[in-house]
């Protein structure tokens, strides 16, 4: 079961979401204590999580690491987007912000894959 690429990607995504939860707790404390802007915390959680998820995906796949980091970042974004759609009953954000978050997730995942 460890050799299946789908299972490896799912495992990397699960680790990435766990890391996102940990970062949310730590950075929300920093938000409270140091009065940081909320959008900086959101950017940090997505970018750092996708970067380390890309590293994990690249290490587990061993070939075309940048591609698997890109896939992980895209899947991370799609899951978050689908969850926000389920909560909001539709898309309310502007397309420019949506595309910038997609680019941030995919590019930081790809960078993590390159580093691995």
C-alpha positions in Angstrom: 0.0 0.0 0.0 3.0 2.3 0.5 3.9 2.1 -3.2 0.6 3.5 -4.4 1.2 7.2 -5.5 -2.4 8.1 -4.6 -1.9 6.9 -1.0 1.3 8.8 -0.8 -0.4 12.0 -1.9 -3.3 11.5 0.5 -0.8 11.0 3.3 1.1 14.1 2.4 -2.2 16.1 2.2 -3.2 14.9 5.7 0.1 15.9 7.1 -0.2 19.3 5.4 -3.7 19.9 7.0 -2.4 18.8 10.4 0.5 21.3 10.0 -2.1 24.0 9.0 -4.0 23.4 12.2 -0.8 23.7 14.3 0.2 26.8 12.5 -3.3 28.3 12.9 -3.0 27.8 16.7 0.5 29.3 16.9 -0.2 32.2 14.6 -3.5 33.0 16.2 -1.7 33.5 19.5 0.8 35.7 17.7 -2.1 37.6 16.1 -3.5 38.2 19.6 -0.2 39.0 21.3 1.5 41.1 18.7 -1.5 42.6 16.9 -0.5 41.2 13.5 -2.8 41.8 10.5 -5.2 38.9 9.9 -4.4 38.5 6.2 -0.7 38.0 7.0 -1.6 35.1 9.2 -3.7 33.5 6.5 -0.9 33.9 3.9 1.6 32.4 6.3 -0.5 29.4 7.1 -1.2 28.5 3.5 2.3 29.2 2.2 4.2 27.5 4.9 1.8 24.5 5.0 2.0 24.0 1.2 5.8 24.5 1.2 6.3 21.7 3.8 3.7 19.6 2.2 5.6 20.0 -1.1 8.7 18.8 0.6 7.0 15.8 2.0 5.3 15.0 -1.4 8.7 15.3 -3.2 10.5 13.1 -0.7 7.8 10.4 -0.9 7.4 10.4 -4.7 11.2 10.6 -5.5 10.7 11.6 -9.2 9.4 14.8 -10.7 9.4 16.3 -7.2 8.4 19.8 -8.4 5.4 18.4 -10.2 4.2 16.5 -7.1 4.6 19.6 -5.0 2.6 21.5 -7.5 -0.1 18.8 -7.4 -0.2 18.9 -3.6 -0.6 22.7 -3.6 -3.4 22.5 -6.1 -5.2 19.8 -4.1 -4.7 21.8 -0.9 -6.3 24.8 -2.5 -9.2 22.8 -4.1 -10.1 21.2 -0.8 -10.1 24.6 1.0 -12.2 26.1 -1.8 -14.7 23.3 -1.8 -15.1 23.6 2.0 -15.6 27.4 1.7 -18.2 26.7 -1.0 -20.1 24.3 1.3 -20.2 26.9 4.1 -21.0 30.1 2.1 -23.6 28.8 -0.4 -21.6 30.1 -3.3 -18.6 32.1 -4.3 -18.5 35.6 -2.8 -14.8 36.4 -3.1 -13.5 38.3 -6.1 -11.6 36.4 -8.8 -8.4 38.3 -8.3 -8.0 37.2 -4.7 -9.0 33.6 -5.5 -6.4 33.4 -8.2 -3.7 34.9 -6.0 -4.4 32.3 -3.3 -4.4 29.5 -5.9 -1.0 30.8 -7.2 0.4 31.0 -3.7 -0.6 27.5 -2.8 0.6 25.9 -6.0 3.9 27.8 -6.2 4.8 27.3 -2.6 4.0 23.5 -3.0 6.2 23.4 -6.1 9.0 25.3 -4.3 8.8 22.7 -1.5 9.0 19.9 -4.0 12.1 21.5 -5.6 13.8 21.8 -2.2 13.1 18.2 -1.3 
